[in-house]
Structures are given as structure tokens and as C-alpha cells.
Amino acid sequence: MATASISKPLPSASASASASALRSEGKRISRIVFIALLLDILSFTIILPLLPRSLEAYKAREGADSSTLLGWTLQHVTQLRELILANAGARASRFLQQGARADLVLLGGLLGSVYSLLQCIVAPIIGRPRIGNIVWTVLWVFSGSFESFLAARIIAGLSEGNVQLSTTIIADVTDPQTRSHGMALVGIAFAVGFTIGPSIGAFFSRMNIESQATTTFGYAPFAVAAVFSLALLLTESLYLYFKLPETKNFNSQRNITSASADSAVAALDSGNEEPLQSQLQPQPGARLMQERQKTKSILRQLNYVHFAYLFFFSGMEYTLTFLTHDRFNFSNAQQGKLLGFIGITSTLLQGGYVRRRQILVAQGMAGCTLGLLSIALCCIKADAKDMLRPSWWLWAGALGFAVASATVVNCLNSMVSLVGADDGSTGRRLGDFRSAGQIGRALGPMFSCTLYWLAGASTCYMVGAVAVAAITLAFVSVIPASTVMHSSGLKKSQ
């Protein structure tokens, strides 16, 4: 027995070394994914500060021609607006009474919803046509008409699944102990991208090579910014091709290593007359079934929260650049500064701040609520005093958005990846979770922009604040603080 006790720890030490090597490789792959995702988000965010003025440029080119798609759409929107004004009279919102300028917000909401709806469709099956990102950006460069620009955004929506793919890869190559750190890299990539990307877009918007004629494949408004976006995507594609290894079987390797370690522990106990495992496993089937039902219930609740939160948050966030363009006539550079402020503040709040997930989700939602209230107050003050410059309430609202961006979705992602961890379904769970969020993102911009168009900015943001506050209370009441523990509990019961 003495000889056995000396020789048995050797397999355990070997398994531990293999686990350490896998963990190091997982961290290396996570860093590769982070760099690629950062390039992708930089490319994606370049267009954000340019969108209101891009639509304005297309409207100036072809808005009066009812034979074009844009002209036909604006003609029907104008008829609807005039019908509402005729029925509402003085009760109509001040914004709606502005006339054709107000229609830009509704058009922007339609574009945002189409883009996110297509993302929602492809999220569960993504992993394919990465070239679609490059195709849409090339088409953006040469979008001389609104029709070609719309086609470019449709292709973009069908191709933009890199966040879903990145979170799935990170979930595959990390274990439950390192997964929060890996998911934090996704949030940091978002924060840095939203800090720098809009400023890059604003910078290149000064270099104007757009064509003035209405042609299908003339240069788009702000085409130089589109060319730089294309360069980032090409760089990302080459980087991934040469650096990213296949991760499909990474979990299988970890499970083999874990099984080796468990076998070593079992071997150490083999000399006992009554093994400890047999004493601690009464009726394993019933407990396992109960844990699985609990896990499904928690995942379903997290999906509902994700949908409801992003329905309001993404919609309100999407209207922000249209608010500053319409109400305060922000230039592209000013738009870039506002979005950059949100991004850099979110970056500073990342790092080690994403540990206690349930608490941070609630804090982020509370920050979003206060941010929406601040923007509503900014609009109320601007309307009352007919101000042309934003008050500090706008920047307070941007701070609230930054807190929400730094915490909520990132921590929810981490919670979903850890509930039922290592059961082989991480990719599917994250796909379902992201699809629920994308449905919210698909419907949110259209809802918020329609509300903005009908009732004005202050009402729109006030409704958003009340709704997010209600979602926060529901989340705290329904989702247990020990959610992540169910994953470990399930694993032990197996």
C-alpha cells in the first residue's frame, strides 16, 4: 500500500500540466480573438457618427424624385405625417411639427431595425460568410444612390456575426475559472472600438470625394471613411487566416484532461474499503434532472431580460446621434466626440470591474435608467429655453450609457456561458442568447425612432427610462445572485 500511495500522484501531476498548457493556449487564442474583434468593431463604428448626415445627403440627391426608393418612401412618410398633424392639431409634438426634417429620424430607425433583424436571423447559424463584411464595405464605398446604400446595409446585417463567433470561441477555449476574464475582453474590444471608431469616421469625413450625380455606383457620401473601414476588415481577415487555429475540438481536449485527473483521484481512493463517492451519491438521476430544469429556467429568464433590455437600450442609443444632429446640429466631429466619450468611459470601467455579475448587471441597468432620464431632462430644458447648445445633462446621459455599455451585456454573456458550463452546449446557449438580444435590437430602433417622431425626444427618453427601471427590478427579483453556482452544481452532480 505504501508503494501504491507513492506512485499514484504521478498521473495527477501529468494531468495538471496538460490542463495548465490548455489554459495558456486558451489565453493566447483569446488575445487573438480580441485583436480581430477590435479591428472589426473599429470598422463597424466608423459609420455611426456619419449616418444622420449620410441620410441627409441622399435625401438632398434624390428625396424629391418619387421614382427612386428614397423619394417614394419619403413621399408616403410625408403623407402620414400630414394626416397625423391634421388630426392632432396643436396636440402634435413640437418635433413632428418641424416638417420634413423630422422624417430623417424615422428613416434612420428603419435602417437600424433592418440591419439588426438580419443579424438576428443569422446569429444561430453564423460562422460562415465572413467575406460578406468585405462585400458590404466595398458596396458602401460606391453607394451613389440610397438603393445601393440600403443593399450594402442588408449585406452587412446578414454578415455581421463576429461578436457571436468571438464569444463562442472564447467560451470554447476558456474554463469556468477564466471565462469571465475572456468575456471581459469582448467588452473591452467594444469599449475601445466605440472610443476610437467614431473619431476615425469623423476625421475621414473631412476628405470628400463623393459624386454629386445620382448614380447607382458613384462614390458614397464620406467614401474615404468607407475605404478606411474596408482596409481594417482586410487586415482583420488576413490576421485571422494566419493566426487563429481551429478551436472546434478544444473542449474535447479539456474533457480528456479533466477525466485523467478524475481517474487519478479515483485511483488514490481505490485502496479504501468503502469509497467516498459511493457514500455521497444517493439517487443521482433525480438530482441531475432537477438541476437541468433549473438551468433551463435560468437561461430562459436571462434570454427574456436580454431581449427586453436591448429593445429599449439599443433603440434609445440609436436615436442619440439623430437627437444631437436635429436638436443641436452636431457636426461629424462633435458626434465623434460624444460617442468617443461613451467609449473611453466604458473602457475605464471595464478591466477588473466585471466580477460580481448579477450586481453589476443591476448597476449597469440603473446607470442606463439615470442616463435616459438625464437626456430627457436635457431635451425638456432645450425645448423650454429654445437652446441650441446642449446642457451638461446630455453628457450625464452619455455617462449613464457608458456605465450600461461597460457592464450589462458583457456580464449577462458571462452568466449565460457559465450556467451549465462544460456541458457541450455553450455555443448553442450563446447563440440563443444573442438571438434574443438581436430581436430586441431589431425592433428597438424602429420603436424608439417612431416614438421620437410622434411624441418628441423628451417623451421618448422618459418612456425608455421608466421601461429600463422596470426591467432592472424584474431582473433583481427573478434572477438569483447565485446563478453561476448552478453550473458548478450541475457539474458535481454529474
Secondary structure, 3 states (H helix, E strand, C coil): CHHHHHHCHHHHHHHHHHHHHHHHHHHHHHHHHHHHHHHHHHHHHCCHHHHHHHHHHHHHHHCCCCCCHHHHHHHHHHHHHHHHHHHHHHHCCCCHHHCHHHHHHHHHHHHHHHHHHHHHHHHHHCCCCCHHHHHHHHHHHCCCCHHHHHHHHHHHHHHCCHHHHHHHHHHHHCCCCCHHHHHHHHHHHHHHHHHHHHHHHHHHCCCCCCCCCCCCCCCCCCHHHHHHHHHHHHHHHHHHHHHCCCCCCHHHHHHHHHHHHHHHHHHHHCCCCCCHHHHCCCCHHHHHHHHHHHHHHHHHHHHHHHHHHHHHHHHHHHHHHHHHHHHHCCCHHHHHHHHHHHHHHHHHHCHHHCCCHHHHHHHHHHHHHHHHHHHHHHHHHHHHHCCCCCCHHHHHHHHHHHHHHHHHHHHHHHHHHHCCCCCCCHHHHHHHHHHHHHHHHHHHHHHHHHHHHHHCHHHHHHHHHHHHHHHHHHHHHHCCCCCCHHHHHHHHHC
